[in-house]
Amino acid sequence: MLPARGRNGRKTRICGRPVTRGHALFRRVIGMNTAWDCVGDGEFFCPACGGDRNYQRLTGRRRFVLLGLPLVPRGSAGPVIRCAACQDLFDPDVLDHPTTTRLSAMLRDAVHTVVLAVLSTGGAASRTTLETAVGTLRGAGFDDCTREQLGALVDALAADTGRATEPDCGPAVPGLAIELHEALGPLAPHLAPAGREALLLQGARIALADGPYTPAERDVLSTAGCALTIGTDDVARLLVAARTPS
């Protein structure tokens, strides 16, 4: 029988009556046994360990046991995920949570996409805006980023005329709307509200580096806020807050 689990996917202990000596002996004579088979492995974020660990995906076969001998099949068990470190068992949906390594990469990509989206509205023409954008990217882990490289990338994106728009979330923003949703949408559920707001504020401060928001910058930031599941009122609040020096 699989252990019970709480909301966070971890095993929870089930309290019951103390097992008497006779009852324990009875369990050794007659009971159920599960034979587990490994059908896959990989790396995941273990909620019990609190970090990235290796795992095995297991499926099992239940059998009625008499005197230690498996006799009658009683169906299948699992699949379950077993942590190679702590040996805890979890439901397969624990794999939906990205590893810390993957989450860090997703965050870096999200910052990069937001920066490019803001610059694509015309901010790349300003030296101050480019310098602010470079500082943001270096803070996100792009240590080798330079103004020249970033400016060239924005020019290359501007020459790409085959981009679509995202019609379901605020104003239609040309250029990087699809990329914003692809980069920010999968990340948003794994960020706390403060983390999602901080990401939007980074883009807002880049937009403000050369003066007040342009309509195109507001549209891009609104689309980014929508992709981050930040409400319209909160987006407006954050765009105002970005004007205040931190």
C-alpha positions, -999 to +999 in steps of 0.1 A: +000+000+000+013+034-009+019+060+019-006+088+022+006+122+010-001+158+019-007+188-003+030+192-011+033+157-024+053+145+006+045+113+025+024+118+056+024+095+085-008+077+093-015+072+130-033+041+142-036+016+169-004+001+182+005-032+165+004-060+190+029-088+189+002-113+177-009-089+150+027-085+138+032-123+137-001-126+117+013-101+091+043-122+086+021-153+079-005-137+057-006-103+039+001-083+008+034-078-009+043-054-037+072-061-061+085-029-076+101-026-111+121+004-123+108+016-156+127+049-158+150+074-140+162+109-141+166+140-120+139+159-101+133+183-073+126+162-042+102+180-018+115+159+011+151+166+006+145+202-006+169+199-036+177+182-069+180+145-066+180+114-088+148+094-090+134+061-102+100+057-117+085+025-103+056+003-112+045-026-090+027-059-088+006-067-057+004-103-046-013-121-017+014-136+005+010-167+027+039-178+049+062-155+029+053-170-005+035-149-031+004-167-043-025-147-059-019-116-080-039-086-067-034-061-094-008-034-102+005-006-081+019+028-090+035+043-110+054+062-082+085+082-081+112+072-056+139+095-045+173+079-047+185+098-017+157+097+009+138+067-006+105+086-002+077+078-027+058+105-045+030+107-071+043+112-107+031+148-108+060+157-086+080+158-118+060+188-130+081+210-107+114+220-124+147+212-109+166+241-093+190+240-123+161+242-148+144+269-128+175+291-128+178+286-166+141+295-171+146+327-150+176+338-170+157+332-203+128+352-189+149+382-180+166+380-215+132+379-232+117+408-212+148+430-219+147+423-257+109+429-258+114+464-242+144+473-264+125+462-295+101+491-290+129+515-299+148+518-267+180+504-282+186+538-299+194+552-264+228+546-249+214+550-214+187+524-221+212+500-235+235+504-205+206+498-181+196+467-201+232+454-201+234+458-163+201+439-159+213+410-181+247+408-163+228+407-130+208+377-144+240+358-153+249+370-188+283+382-177+297+387-212+269+409-224+279+442-240+261+472-255+274+463-290+262+427-288+228+436-274+223+464-300+232+440-328+207+414-314+179+439-313+187+450-349+185+414-360+151+409-343+138+441-359+147+427-393+126+395-386+092+403-401+078+368-396+067+373-360+032+368-348+012+387-321-006+375-291-043+385-294-057+371-261-039+393-236-042+430-237-031+451-267-016+433-296+022+437-292+042+432-324+076+414-322+082+394-291+046+388-278+047+351-285+082+348-270+071+366-239+043+341-233+065+312-241+093+323-217+072+337-189+041+315-189+058+283-178+079+302-152+050+321-135+035+293-115+069+286-098+075+322-088+061+340-057+041+371-064+071+393-054+093+374-078+069+379-107+066+416-099+104+420-097+108+406-132+083+431-146+099+460-127+132+452-143+116+457-177+099+489-166+131+504-153+148+498-186+119+515-204+122+545-181+160+548-186+155+573-214+124+590-203+086+584-197+070+552-211+061+553-248+028+536-258+047+507-273+067+502-241+034+502-221+020+476-244+050+453-241+051+456-203+013+450-201+018+418-222+047+407-200+025+413-169-003+392-184+021+364-192+033+365-156-003+363-144-002+398-129-035+416-129-041+447-149-044+469-118-012+455-104+006+461-136-005+497-136+007+500-099+041+485-107+046+508-137+041+538-114+063+523-087+091+518-112+094+556-115+104+558-078+142+551-073+147+520-052 
